[in-house]
Amino acid sequence: MSVNWYPGHMAKTRRVMESDLKLVDLVCEVVDARIPQASRNPDLDRLCRGKRRMLVLNRADQAEPAATARWQAFYRKQGLLVMESDSQKGGFFKPFSTCAKEACADLIARQEAKGQQGGVIHMMIMGVPNVGKSSFINRLLGKKAAVAADKPGVTRGKQWFSLPGGFAFMDTPGMLWPKIEDDQVGYLLAFTGTIRDEILDLEDLACRLLIRLEQYAPGAVENRYGIPSGHPKEIAQAYDVLGALAKKRGFLAGRQEYDTLRMARTLLEEFRGGRLGRITLELPED
């Protein structure tokens, strides 16, 4: 998979972000709990060197719970402060506040030593496109403040917000790294909608998703669509399954032909919307 999607606004975002990092005490990285490692921007380790860090496994309501617990243990072993969130229901302000204060314990201690009780913690919230960052922010605030949409590249301008408990945080547009060289990472990002569908072969992508689902969520396709998954291991086998799904749904492209492109779109939309169940597509041991 050769993906080189780095529009001009992302290059600008990178420059602005590098400049604004000096204004914050803490960097909060939001990732997709279904693909936690693939949705981490590798550039952030360099950009945020020396900054306090915390990690949010967002969309945990769509991820497999046991897998999310394994990812939390994995990242904590690396010394990261990590929490999970459901950006649809909210209710995670307390663990967010606790995690942020733990990350900034040294800063809070210095402020208190100087008699500066209740000092403000400034943070930046980052994430690649479409990990649900804006919805996460809206749930934190309890109101619609950040623009959210189920497609990449919606949040554009810099925005500052305040929270109870002495927090001020900056939202930033989603930013990918300049070139995705690892095929597996590229496809995982595409499955969840981080990479625009318009630049991809959706039938090929849906076939690869069927193969991945067979590995990580056996039974999900059969439970959703009511036909055997076919246990695909190769693209040709997966394409046969896609055709069977199109037939089951009655997606006709012509006489005796079934619309596999429409079925590909449907499969991707239903996976992204959580209608195939709670699924995690990568594990720490991968």
Buried (B, 14 or more C-beta within 10 A) or exposed (E): BEBEBBEEEBEEBBEBBEEEBEEBBBBBBBBBBBBBBBBBBEBBEEBBEEBBBBBBBBBBBBBBEEBBEBBBEBBEEEEBBBBBBBBEEBEBBEEBBEBBBEBBEEBBEEBEEEEEEEBBBBBBBBBBBBBBBBBBBBBBBEEEBBBBEEEBBBBEEBBEBEBEBBBBBBBBBBBBBEEBEEEBBBBBBBBBBBBBBEEBBBBBBBBBBBBBBBEBBEEBBEEBBEEEBBEBEEBEBBBBBBBBBBBEBEBEEEEEEBBBBBBBBBBBEEBBEBEBBBBBBBBBEE
